[in-house]
Amino acid sequence: MRVAYVDSDLIYRFNNRAYEEWFNVERGMIAGRPVSDLLGEPAFEANRKHIEKALSGELVQFETEVRYGDGRAQHIRASLIPDIRETGEVTGYFSLVDDITEAKQTDRRTRDVFLDSTPEATVIVDHNGAITLISKQAERLFGYSRSELLGRPIELLIPERSRIKHIEHRKAYSADPKVRSMGEGLELFGRRKDGSKFPAEISLSPMRLDDGPVVAGIIQDVTERKRIEALLRQSESRNRALLSAVPDLILRLSPEGVYLDFEAAKGFEPYRPSEDVLGKRIDDIMPPEIALQAMNYIRRALQTGETQVFEYELVVGGVMRHYEVRLAVSERNEITAIVRDVTDRIEAQKEKEKMEAQLRQTQKLEAIGTPAGGIAHDFNNVLTSIMGFSALVEDELPQNSPQQAHMRQILTASERARDLVKQILTFARHGEQQRKPVEIASVVREALNLMRASVPVTIEIQQDIDELCGTVLADPTQLHQVVVNLVTNAYQAIGDSAGIVEVSLCRVEVDSAITRINSTLRGVPQVRLTVSDTGRGMDLPVRERMFEPFFTTEESGRGTGLGLSVVYGIVTAHGGCIIYRGEVGRGSSFSVYLPRLDERVDRGPEKREAVPSGTKNILFVDDEAAISQLAQETLQRAGYHVTSLTSSMEALRVFQENPDSFDLVFLDHYCPVKSQIESAS
């Protein structure tokens, strides 16, 4: 311990030997000397405030560094104890000095070791901003050695353009120091010794050391993190762009079905959730049955870890939409749901199935129609003979005789059979189709007038016919047959009960439901004929077969099963379509759509021509002997000279021998020598 006494005039009065050794002077060389002389003027001025406090009667203790003229430096701890008399007068002070240089050096070495052992770059600055301590990691980060930085201002480690602003922030911080965590505050940049810059984050911790208040700063170079963040932003931007290009709704859900996040592409309209969905459960947003279905699949996905797929329907904007949902479990045990609007796909599949069903129906009709047409053609030849000879016999019988009445019954039955053959030929598409612009309203009214007698009196026919609905390009006879068959089907569906058959005819514009059935009607004005009844309606199995030929729900003898199949064949052949609506127990309704024409029909008076007669020579050839004989007798009664043959080769020989002897030749359409006779003529 070094001890000395200094009076109020700042003159040393006595001291111990340790005090002399401290100043490296001989014994007795301190007493009587001024303090300023012994310490030197700079050191005296640095300690003047402590001395003045002691002479004012205050106990003073402090630590300081003393530098000597030979370059030595010592850290001391000094205590200045005032000498106060009983009168209160301060006559001087006792100076007690300890050399703490070694302790300070040990303490600094401990601090350096501690700083160097930390993984962060650490810099400690005093209240003036001077660097007092620096870790090895900070040396490596900035490229300076420790000796180059100690005592230098912290702004040396900051880019020049930011130094003035940093000084302002540092002074403001010193006025109100507080702990600041990493990442808070301004975005900073560090400057290395080579002048290069790097983005940095700094945490600040104010503390007090023996030397006074200091601030410890931990500095992190965030260059790599910034690079990764930029890459993540680019990746996120690409993902967002990718998601926006996919017309799907992507949801993130908790295992309990709580909405955590969503991404709805712009194309996912009109079902786009809003921000208020987040935090809510599925059953808060969706209808109960859909929410229950979704939660069942979520639980299954969590249990199995496998992707789950299900579909649901939801009315959105007044339209039924179909959605497909794929559920997958993420690593965080959350559910990722991808919701896709598959309405177009579902509708396309239904349309495909409908077209396939129509194709099967068409193929079925063609498969049955071909042999049916051949049979009908042969049967027509038989009917021609029956009706022809019956007409000849009827003309020969006495008027109003029982025999003539019987023959009339034969002719009536034959006519009904002829009508049946016409239906078969129409169904088989073997009948002649003479299409022309037809005012459909007149055809419908004519058909209804003819049917009044055949419709039971218990059934009322109600008409709503638009006389100006327009014209269609059609065969009038086949249109007539469509009306007759539909009305017949309607009153047969009512049966023996009282009921109503409604027939309406009007012009309509294009309907999406119609164009899905027949795309050729798209953009084409149409005429709609609707026949409805109050009958028993049809169940699904019957509806699936209603256009099949010879399929009927009537008891034996009451229906041929050709009515609707003939209607279907005629309507589709005319480029139209037919739609059924109805329910079991609530009646049926058939709507026929046909393309409408703009031109009008000239309704000139019909001219009836008299049955021709003459004396010309006719050659009649048919392989059916009965038809040849019938033609010969009928034409001869009209005054013609007829040569009737059944052999085509014989006919060719007769004609070639004397072709000028015949004025007219009748040939079977399928006569094998037809072309030869035509050439010879």
Buried (B, 14 or more C-beta within 10 A) or exposed (E): EBBBBBBEEBBBBEBEEEBBEBBEBEEEBBBEBEBBBBBBEEBBEBBEEBBEBBBEEBEBEEBBEBEEEEEEEBBBBBBBBBBEEEEEEBBBBBBBBBBBBEEBEEBEEEBBEEBBEEEBBBBBBBBEBBBBBBBBBBBEBBEBEBEBBEEBBBBBBBBEEBBEEBBEEBEEBBEEBEEBEBEEBEEBEBBBBEEEBBBBBBBBBBEEBEBEEBBBBBBBBBEEEBEEEEEEEEEEEEEEEEBBEBEBBBBBBBBEBBBEEBBBBEEBEEBEBEEEBEEEBBBEBBEEEBBEBBBEBBEBBBEEEEEBEBEBEBEBEEEEBBBBBBBBBEEEEBBBBBBBBBBEEBEEEEEEEEEEEBEEBBEBBEEBBEEBBEEBBEBBBBBBBBBBBBBBBBEEBEEEEEEBEEBEEBBEEBEEBBEBBBBBBBBBBBBEEEEEBBBBBBBBBBBBEEBEEEBEEEBEBEEEBBEEBBBBBBBBBBBBBBBBBBBBBBBBBBBEEEBBBBBBBBEBEEBEEBBBBBEEBEEBBBBBBBBBBBBBBBEEEBBEBBBBBEBBBBEEEEBBBBBBBBBBBBBBBBBBBBBEEBEEEEBBBBBBBBBBBEEEBEEEEEEEEEEEEEEEBBBBBBBBEBBBBBBBBBBEEEEBBBBBBBEBEEBBEBBEEEEEEBEEBBBBEEBEBBEBBEEEE
